[in-house]
Amino acid sequence: METYANLSGNSSVVRYLVGSGSIVVEFASGSDTFYKYTHISAGQSAIEEMVRLAKQGQGLNSYIRTNKPPYASKGTTLNSL
């Protein structure tokens, strides 16, 4: 997983992992901290935007909170997805 740059300094996103047609996002808190979004669950354009924001290091948490893209799975560890 890649560390999220968090350029704004106030994101709850900690790390992310880009896969083929998917992105896994790790959040700092909550009972389920890993969320996997896929092109099937959220749509290709949403995945592309989330990957762009993740690599940019800013705006990913805001995008997720505002647009609420459907996730494919969630869990307490990366392996639980």
C-alpha positions in Angstrom: 0.0 0.0 0.0 1.0 3.6 -0.7 1.0 6.2 2.0 -1.5 8.9 1.3 0.3 12.3 1.2 -2.6 14.2 2.9 -1.4 17.5 1.7 -4.4 19.3 3.3 -3.5 17.8 6.7 -7.0 16.9 7.7 -7.8 13.7 5.8 -8.8 10.5 7.5 -7.3 8.5 4.5 -4.0 6.8 5.6 -3.0 4.6 2.7 -4.3 3.3 -0.6 -3.7 0.5 -3.0 -4.5 0.7 -6.7 -5.4 -2.5 -8.5 -6.7 -3.3 -11.9 -10.1 -1.5 -12.0 -10.1 -0.9 -8.2 -8.7 1.1 -5.3 -8.5 0.1 -1.6 -8.6 2.9 0.8 -7.5 2.6 4.5 -9.0 5.1 6.9 -7.6 6.2 10.2 -10.5 5.2 12.4 -13.7 3.2 12.5 -14.5 -0.5 13.0 -14.0 -1.2 9.3 -11.0 0.8 8.2 -10.4 -0.8 4.7 -12.8 -0.2 1.9 -12.4 -1.6 -1.6 -14.0 0.3 -4.5 -14.2 -1.4 -7.9 -15.3 -0.3 -11.4 -18.3 -2.6 -10.9 -19.4 -1.2 -7.5 -18.6 2.5 -8.1 -18.2 2.9 -11.8 -15.1 3.4 -13.9 -15.1 7.2 -13.8 -15.3 7.2 -10.0 -12.4 4.8 -9.7 -10.3 6.9 -12.1 -11.0 10.0 -10.1 -10.3 8.3 -6.8 -7.0 7.0 -8.2 -6.1 10.5 -9.5 -6.9 12.1 -6.1 -5.0 9.4 -4.2 -1.9 9.9 -6.3 -2.3 13.7 -6.0 -2.4 13.3 -2.2 -5.3 15.6 -1.7 -9.1 15.5 -2.1 -9.7 11.8 -1.8 -11.5 11.9 1.6 -13.7 14.8 0.4 -14.6 13.0 -2.8 -15.6 9.9 -0.9 -17.7 11.8 1.6 -19.4 14.0 -1.0 -20.1 11.4 -3.7 -20.5 8.3 -1.5 -19.3 5.9 -4.2 -20.6 2.3 -3.4 -17.8 0.1 -2.1 -17.4 -3.6 -3.1 -16.3 -4.7 0.3 -15.0 -3.5 3.6 -13.1 -5.0 6.5 -10.8 -4.6 9.4 -7.7 -5.8 7.5 -6.5 -5.7 3.9 -6.7 -9.5 3.8 -10.4 -9.4 4.9 -11.4 -7.8 1.6 
